[in-house]
Each structure stands twice: as C-alpha cells, then as structure tokens.
Amino acid sequence: MKELMLGNEAVARGAYEAGVRVAVAYPGTPSTEITENMAKYSKDEVYCEWAPNEKVALEVAIGASMGGARAICCMKHVGVNVAADPLFTAAYTGVRGGLVLVAADDPGMHSSQNEQDSRFYARSAHVPMLEPADSAECREYVMRAFEISEKYDTPVMLRLVTRIAHARSLVEEGVRQEIPLKDYEKDIKKYVMMPGNAKGRHVVVEAREKKLEEEIDALGFNRVEMADTKVGVVCSGSAYQYVKEALPNASVLKLGMVYPLPEKLIRDFASKVDQLLVVEELEPFFEDAIKAMGISCSGKDKTGLQGELFVRKVGRLFGGEADCGPAETQGVPMRPPVLCPGCPHRAVFYVLKKLGLTVAADIGCYTLGAMPPLAAVDSVVCMGASIGMALGLEKARGRDFAKKTVAVIGDSTFVHSGITGLVDMVYNQGHSTVIIVDNSTTGMTGHQPNPTTGFNVRGEIAPQLDVVKLCEAIGVPSVRVVDPFNMKELEQTILEESEKDVPSVIIARRPCALLIKKKTAPCAINTDKCRKCGMCMKIGCPAILKAENGQVSIDASLCNGCGLCKEMCHFGAIEGGER
C-alpha cells in the first residue's frame, strides 16, 4: 500500500519495518516527528522515550544495541553536538544490534541557532552516512542502514534536512521484520574503552572504513544518470530534487551514501562530462573532497555557504530554465515570530526589561523575549548556556554586576543542560538569579512531555521531577515559585532575589496557553475609557492592535482572555478575561 508520508514519518516507518526495538530521542525541529510516529506503534514491539537530552538518548540506544536489539536515536543537528561524546566512542566499540543515529540539519535556520553540517561528524567519527532525497528513500535508507550497521559493525548516521524531513511523497509500506534479539556476550576488549582496548579498536575502525570504501559501489546507494555530457552535477538529498527540476538536461551523480565517498565512481563520472559542478547545501563537503582527488569542479563559488537552496536559485545560478519553480514573491510584509497570545513567558520579559536587567536567555519559545517590543534578552547561545553565561558575566565583571544579571531557562531546557550549570553556579559561589520559566511542556517543538510534566512519550503517567526539591538538593539557598501573570508579585520577587548575596532560583510557573482547554471570554477595549496611551502594546501580544489614529482594539479571535493586558492599563479600559 502506498501512502503520502512526511520524510520523518517514513523514517519511523522504515525503522519499524526494520525490526527496531528501541527508539530514543530528544525533541528538536526538524527531527521531532520521527519519534512521535514511532510512539504510535505498539509498545510491545517498540520501546520509545523522550530522553532528558541527546547525549543520554544516544547512550540509551548504544546500550540497547549492546544488548542485541536494533535501536534508533533521533535529534536535530545541534543535538549531535551534545551526543558527540558517546558517538565518537561508539564508532570504536561498534555494535551488536544495528544502531542508527538520525541527524536532521536545518539549512536556512528555520528553527535553529546555526547552520552546521552534520556530514562532518560522519567523517570525523569515521562512520558511514546515508542521505535520502525523498520520503520513499527515507524508509528504504533507514532499513538498509541497520543492515550496514550489523554487517560492518558500526553505527550508521542518516542525514536529513528540513525540506526532506517535512516534505511529503509516496511511500510503499511493507511489513515488520521480526529481528531476533542477539545473544548478549561480555566482551571487554570491544566495549570497555580504556586506552589499551581503544587502541586496538581504532585499528578496527580504520580497517572497517577501508572495506566500506572498497565495497561502496556494490551497496548501490549512489547512481549515475547520464544525459547531456556538457555538464555533470554531483549532488545528494534535497539538492538532487532541485537539480533534476532546474537542470533537466544535465548528467547527474546522485550520492545516497555521502560518507565515505565513492572515489572510483566520481572519477569515472567526471571523465565523461565537460564540466563538473557540485550542488550542495551548507559546507563544500563534496566539493573539497573531489578537489582533493585532483578533480576540477566548482559550485560553492555560486551557491555560497549560507541558507538553503531551492529550484529557482539553482536554475538561476547554474544556467538552467529561467522560469523553473514558483515565482519569487515581491512586497510581502515581514511577519516576525512572536509569543502566542496568553503566553506565560511574556510577563517575565516585560518585567525584566522594565527593571533594566542583563538577561542571559536560552533555547526555547522564550527566546522570542529578544524580539520587539519586549527586546529584553542579551544572549542566546545553546541549550543550557544561560546559567553558565550568567556566572561567567559575574566572574568577569564582579558581584555588583551579578545583582543586575539573571539567567532565563525553560523547564525542559533546564533538565536538558541547565542542572549542571546551576551546580556550577552554587559550587563556585555565584550570586546571580536563575529564572526557570516553567510552562509544563516542551513548547517550541510541539508540546512533548519532559521529566517535569509527569507523562512519558505515549502520554502515560510517569514519575514527575520536582524542580523545587532538585534546586534545594543542589544547594540553592533561595527557591521561590511565582505565577508570572501576577506581575506585581513577579517584579517584587525578582527585585528581592537579585539583591541577595547568594544564588537564587525563581520558578515562574504557568502552563503554556496552548495546553489550556478552558474557554475564557476574550478581553475587549472600552473605548470610552481608553486614553490611547499605548501601554498595553508594550507586552507585544499579537491580539492587541493599534489603528492609525492610535485607537487600540483586541482581536477576539486571537485573544484567549489571559488578562495580562488588564494589568498594563491604568485606566480600567480593558474588560473581560481572567482578571
């Protein structure tokens, strides 16, 4: 049976059909839907979990593989940074049950803080990497990845990009293979990576890679599509789709295995065309490798190193069809992202801006606290960085600066990477205030549960992490919980805690507005009382609109009645809502 599937959905389907027993991930766009779809299969067939972070996720998957089961671990590209420690060593240990790591890159940074290229991880760790070009290949490649993993005793990386992960194409479904659990055998030389054993395993890694290079053509992932020999294009993944549409007459070498590269095949293809082009997103991974083979080629001089490709751009840059692809839009107004109406984070950043504090923020919905009119955020670097950066600012600029500095971090991000930062702050006698904005979910990636929510990936009740007790156990002298919609209490709490000569934690706790099922009457403007002062506009709620004459109104279709704007109005002009 054929079905239209997201690339992510097809990866999940392929893993299921391949007999995967363990699926582990930390949610991260554009990879999240893989695990969400894995969780739809019977828990008697597939164990699924959201791990606290990507490092733990991969370690669980490695353990499952060591135990003889096929395991898949999924994350976005920056998540591989977190998981790099176990990844590089798992390349040495090899596998027992097949082990696949899915890394979803994000060219164009649709929901990411950088554009790093995961292909370099495969090369650096010396593990093979496959890259599908549509949903059908997503299913096929992940199934074959497990076969390669077990045949060559190696983890295998599967690289997606946003356009493949989130595009739909036809997939032919198959039936699940019931892969027997391999017997567990104690093998110290294989799995205990102290130096004496690791030296021997490094020899195995290099021999394995050489064998893969020798047998790569027989694996059948790479194919040549000969046409006009004036131009030949080397490409993979989404770039292949763009090239086929924009340059229909060009000969194409489509790479399905992007590491190791098929040198013999590349040389043969290059010898048959007059001009060799390389079309790839992000870094010149293929281009540099091909040039290192002594083969003349070009591509990055035209496409550059930033942003994602698309059909029209490829056609324009490489002399293809002038009218290929949809027309580029003109004059469309910018629509910057904003916090949702009723978002509990909004009040936190309004107060922080009002107080003029330096704010080290973190990765999550609350990153939007940097956007106007709130514009309260000074830094966002990576998951969990806010707390360590606040401590670093203090150590650089002194205790007085610390009293005017706060770290803001979400509940999920705190569990992911913030706990150790807080331990560091307490241990090294920092004085800053940490604000955990607890909205009871992992909001940015679509409301996945985390250890603080009391539910697991399947929605079942699970042990709930008590953040207050955790902070106290770490040694934080002052821990307070406030409702961020009570702005007076919130402001007073921040003022009091920031003045203390000890590290402190404020937990600003209120559920995400999108989780609340209760219907509340929307707020409305009493125009007779409204003075057009614009105070209500300062919280940046998208439901509040201002006409050219200065008159404010509230869009009832957007407003969820949180009533935060009522606290802003000194004239009682806002009616309805919770307050």
Long-range contacts (C-beta under 8 A, 24 or more apart in sequence): 1-172, 1-173, 2-170, 2-171, 2-172, 2-173, 3-170, 3-171, 3-173, 4-135, 4-168, 4-169, 4-170, 4-171, 5-135, 5-138, 5-139, 5-168, 5-169, 5-170, 5-171, 6-33, 6-135, 6-165, 6-166, 6-167, 6-168, 7-132, 7-134, 7-135, 7-138, 7-160, 7-164, 7-165, 7-166, 7-167, 7-169, 8-32, 8-33, 8-34, 8-37, 8-104, 8-138, 8-160, 8-165, 8-166, 9-33, 9-34, 9-37, 9-135, 10-135, 10-136, 10-138, 10-139, 10-171, 11-74, 11-102, 11-138, 11-139, 11-142, 11-158, 11-160, 12-37, 12-38, 12-40, 13-37, 13-139, 13-171, 13-173, 14-138, 14-139, 14-140, 14-141, 14-142, 14-143, 15-72, 15-100, 15-142, 15-143, 15-146, 16-41, 16-45, 16-46, 16-176, 17-139, 17-143, 17-173, 17-174, 17-175, 17-176, 17-177, 18-70, 18-98, 18-142, 18-143, 18-146, 18-177, 18-179, 19-70, 19-146, 19-176, 19-177, 19-178, 19-179, 20-46, 20-69, 20-70, 20-71, 20-72, 20-146, 21-45, 21-46, 21-47, 21-64, 21-69, 21-70, 21-71, 21-97, 21-179, 21-181, 22-46, 22-47, 22-60, 22-61, 22-64, 22-69, 22-70, 22-71, 22-72, 23-47, 23-48, 23-49, 23-71, 23-72, 23-73, 23-74, 24-48, 24-49, 24-51, 24-57, 24-58, 24-60, 24-61, 24-64, 24-71, 24-72, 24-73, 24-74, 25-49, 25-50, 25-51, 25-54, 25-57, 25-73, 25-74, 25-75, 26-50, 26-51, 26-52, 26-53, 26-54, 26-56, 26-57, 26-75, 26-79, 26-82, 26-416, 27-442, 27-445, 27-446, 27-448, 28-54, 28-75, 28-76, 28-78, 28-79, 28-104, 28-445, 29-76, 29-104, 29-106, 29-110, 29-111, 29-112, 29-162, 29-444, 29-445, 30-76, 30-104, 30-106, 30-110, 30-111, 30-160, 30-161, 30-162, 30-165, 30-166, 31-74, 31-75, 31-76, 31-79, 31-102, 31-103, 31-104, 31-160, 31-165, 32-445, 32-446, 32-448, 33-165, 34-72, 34-74, 34-102, 35-74, 35-457, 36-446, 36-448, 36-457, 38-72, 39-457, 39-458, 43-458, 45-176, 48-457, 48-458, 49-456, 49-457, 50-442, 50-448, 50-449, 50-450, 50-456, 50-457, 52-415, 52-416, 52-450, 52-451, 53-79, 53-82, 53-383, 53-415, 53-416, 53-417, 54-79, 54-80, 54-82, 54-83, 55-82, 55-83, 55-85, 55-86, 57-83, 58-83, 58-86, 58-87, 58-90, 58-101, 59-86, 61-99, 61-101, 62-86, 62-90, 62-93, 62-99, 64-97, 65-95, 65-96, 65-97, 65-98, 65-99, 65-155, 66-93, 66-95, 66-96, 66-97, 66-184, 66-191, 67-96, 67-97, 67-181, 67-184, 68-96, 68-97, 68-181, 68-182, 68-183, 68-184, 69-97, 69-181, 69-182, 70-97, 70-98, 70-99, 70-146, 70-179, 71-97, 71-98, 71-99, 71-100, 72-99, 72-100, 72-101, 72-102, 72-142, 73-99, 73-100, 73-101, 73-102, 74-101, 74-102, 74-104, 75-101, 75-102, 75-103, 75-104, 76-103, 76-104, 76-105, 76-106, 76-112, 77-103, 77-104, 77-105, 77-106, 77-112, 77-114, 77-116, 77-117, 77-118, 78-112, 78-113, 78-114, 78-116, 78-382, 78-383, 79-103, 80-118, 80-121, 81-116, 81-382, 82-383, 82-417, 84-121, 87-121, 87-125, 87-127, 87-155, 88-124, 88-125, 89-193, 89-198, 90-155, 91-125, 91-126, 91-127, 91-154, 91-155, 91-205, 92-193, 92-198, 92-201, 92-202, 92-204, 92-205, 93-190, 93-191, 93-193, 93-201, 94-153, 94-154, 94-155, 94-190, 94-201, 94-204, 94-208, 95-149, 95-150, 95-153, 95-154, 95-155, 96-182, 96-184, 96-185, 97-150, 97-179, 97-181, 97-182, 98-145, 98-146, 98-147, 98-149, 98-150, 98-156, 99-149, 99-155, 99-156, 100-142, 100-145, 100-146, 100-149, 100-155, 100-156, 100-157, 100-158, 101-155, 101-156, 101-157, 101-158, 102-142, 102-157, 102-158, 102-160, 103-157, 103-158, 103-159, 103-160, 104-159, 104-160, 104-161, 104-162, 104-165, 105-159, 105-160, 105-161, 105-162, 105-281, 105-282, 106-161, 106-162, 107-161, 107-162, 107-163, 107-281, 107-282, 107-307, 107-308, 107-309, 108-162, 108-307, 108-308, 110-162, 111-444, 113-363, 113-380, 113-381, 113-382, 115-282, 115-306, 115-307, 116-282, 117-282, 117-283, 117-285, 118-157, 118-159, 119-159, 119-258, 119-259, 119-283, 119-285, 120-283, 120-285, 121-157, 122-157, 122-159, 122-258, 122-259, 123-259, 123-285, 125-155, 126-205, 126-206, 126-208, 126-209, 127-154, 127-155, 127-156, 127-157, 127-259, 128-152, 128-154, 128-156, 128-157, 128-212, 128-257, 128-259, 128-260, 129-156, 129-157, 129-158, 129-159, 129-257, 129-258, 129-259, 130-156, 130-157, 130-158, 130-159, 130-221, 130-256, 130-257, 130-258, 131-158, 131-159, 131-160, 131-236, 131-237, 131-255, 131-256, 131-257, 131-258, 132-158, 132-160, 132-164, 132-237, 132-256, 133-164, 133-236, 133-237, 133-238, 133-240, 133-241, 133-254, 133-256, 134-164, 134-167, 134-169, 134-241, 135-164, 135-167, 135-168, 135-169, 135-170, 135-171, 136-169, 136-170, 136-171, 136-172, 137-256, 138-164, 138-171, 139-171, 139-172, 141-221, 141-256, 144-221, 148-219, 152-208, 152-211, 152-212, 153-204, 153-208, 154-205, 154-208, 157-259, 159-237, 159-258, 160-237, 161-237, 161-238, 161-281, 161-308, 162-308, 163-238, 163-308, 164-237, 164-238, 209-260, 212-260, 213-260, 213-262, 213-263, 216-257, 216-260, 216-262, 216-265, 217-262, 217-264, 217-265, 219-257, 221-255, 221-256, 221-257, 222-253, 222-254, 222-255, 222-256, 222-257, 222-262, 222-265, 223-253, 223-254, 223-256, 224-251, 224-252, 224-253, 224-254, 224-265, 224-269, 225-251, 225-252, 225-253, 225-254, 226-251, 226-272, 227-251, 227-252, 229-272, 229-273, 229-274, 230-273, 230-274, 230-275, 231-273, 231-274, 231-275, 231-277, 231-318, 232-269, 232-270, 232-272, 232-273, 232-275, 232-276, 232-277, 233-276, 233-277, 233-278, 233-279, 233-318, 234-266, 234-269, 234-276, 234-277, 234-278, 234-279, 234-280, 234-286, 234-290, 234-297, 235-278, 235-279, 235-280, 235-286, 236-280, 236-286, 237-281, 238-281, 238-308, 238-309, 239-279, 239-280, 239-281, 239-309, 239-314, 241-311, 242-279, 242-309, 242-310, 242-311, 242-313, 242-314, 243-279, 243-314, 245-311, 245-315, 245-324, 245-325, 246-311, 246-312, 246-314, 246-315, 246-318, 246-320, 246-321, 246-324, 246-325, 247-314, 247-315, 247-318, 247-320, 248-320, 248-321, 250-277, 250-320, 255-286, 258-285, 258-286, 261-286, 261-289, 261-290, 263-293, 266-290, 266-293, 266-295, 267-293, 267-295, 270-295, 270-297, 277-318, 279-303, 279-309, 279-314, 279-318, 281-308, 281-309, 336-371, 337-368, 337-371, 338-368, 338-371, 338-540, 338-542, 339-365, 339-366, 339-368, 339-369, 339-374, 339-540, 339-541, 340-513, 340-514, 340-542, 341-513, 341-541, 341-542, 341-543, 341-558, 341-559, 341-560, 341-562, 342-513, 342-516, 342-559, 342-560, 342-561, 342-562, 342-564, 343-439, 343-512, 343-513, 344-437, 344-439, 344-484, 344-485, 344-508, 344-510, 344-511, 344-512, 344-513, 345-369, 345-437, 345-439, 345-484, 345-508, 346-374, 346-539, 346-540, 346-541, 346-564, 347-484, 347-485, 347-487, 347-490, 347-508, 347-539, 347-564, 348-408, 348-435, 348-437, 348-484, 348-490, 348-508, 349-374, 349-376, 349-377, 349-408, 350-374, 350-376, 350-487, 350-538, 350-539, 351-487, 351-490, 351-491, 351-494, 352-376, 352-406, 352-408, 352-494, 354-491, 355-491, 355-494, 355-495, 356-404, 357-404, 357-405, 357-406, 357-494, 357-498, 358-393, 358-401, 358-404, 358-405, 358-406, 359-405, 359-406, 359-407, 359-408, 360-385, 360-386, 360-387, 360-389, 360-390, 360-393, 360-405, 360-406, 360-407, 360-408, 361-386, 361-407, 361-408, 361-409, 362-386, 362-407, 362-408, 362-409, 362-410, 362-413, 362-418, 363-410, 363-413, 363-444, 364-409, 364-410, 364-412, 364-413, 364-437, 364-443, 364-444, 365-410, 365-439, 365-443, 365-444, 366-408, 366-410, 366-437, 367-444, 369-408, 371-540, 372-540, 373-537, 373-538, 373-539, 373-540, 374-539, 374-540, 377-408, 382-417, 383-413, 383-416, 383-417, 384-409, 384-413, 384-414, 384-416, 384-417, 384-418, 384-420, 384-421, 385-417, 385-421, 386-418, 386-421, 386-434, 387-418, 387-421, 387-422, 387-424, 387-425, 387-434, 388-421, 388-424, 388-425, 390-425, 390-430, 390-432, 390-434, 391-421, 391-424, 391-425, 391-428, 391-430, 391-432, 393-432, 394-430, 394-431, 394-432, 395-428, 395-430, 399-431, 399-501, 402-430, 402-431, 402-432, 403-431, 403-432, 403-498, 403-499, 404-498, 405-432, 405-433, 406-432, 406-433, 406-434, 406-435, 406-494, 406-498, 407-432, 407-433, 407-434, 407-435, 408-434, 408-435, 408-437, 409-434, 409-435, 409-436, 409-437, 410-436, 410-437, 410-438, 410-439, 410-442, 410-443, 411-436, 411-437, 411-438, 411-439, 411-440, 411-441, 411-450, 411-452, 411-467, 412-441, 412-442, 412-443, 412-448, 412-450, 412-452, 414-467, 415-450, 415-451, 415-452, 415-465, 419-470, 419-474, 422-471, 422-474, 422-476, 422-503, 422-505, 423-474, 425-503, 426-474, 426-475, 426-476, 426-503, 427-475, 430-503, 431-500, 431-501, 431-502, 431-503, 432-498, 432-503, 433-494, 433-497, 433-498, 433-500, 433-503, 433-504, 433-505, 433-506, 434-503, 434-504, 434-505, 434-506, 435-494, 435-505, 435-506, 435-507, 435-508, 436-467, 436-505, 436-506, 436-507, 436-508, 437-484, 437-508, 438-467, 438-507, 438-508, 438-509, 438-510, 439-510, 439-511, 439-512, 439-515, 440-509, 440-511, 440-512, 440-515, 441-511, 441-512, 441-515, 443-512, 443-514, 447-512, 447-514, 447-515, 467-507, 468-507, 471-505, 476-503, 476-504, 476-505, 477-502, 477-503, 477-504, 478-502, 478-503, 478-504, 478-505, 479-504, 479-505, 479-507, 480-504, 480-505, 480-506, 480-507, 481-506, 481-507, 481-509, 482-506, 482-507, 482-508, 482-509, 483-508, 483-509, 483-510, 484-508, 484-509, 484-510, 485-510, 485-562, 485-563, 485-564, 485-567, 485-578, 487-564, 487-567, 488-567, 513-560, 513-562, 516-560, 520-560, 520-561, 520-562, 520-577, 520-578, 521-561, 521-576, 521-577, 522-554, 522-556, 522-559, 522-560, 522-561, 522-576, 522-577, 523-554, 523-559, 523-561, 523-563, 523-565, 523-566, 523-574, 523-575, 523-576, 523-577, 524-554, 524-556, 524-574, 524-575, 524-576, 525-551, 525-552, 525-553, 525-554, 525-573, 525-574, 525-575, 526-572, 526-573, 526-574, 526-575, 527-551, 527-573, 529-571, 529-572, 529-573, 530-571, 530-573, 531-571, 531-573, 533-570, 533-571, 535-568, 535-569, 535-570, 536-565, 536-568, 536-569, 536-574, 538-568, 539-564, 539-565, 539-568, 541-565
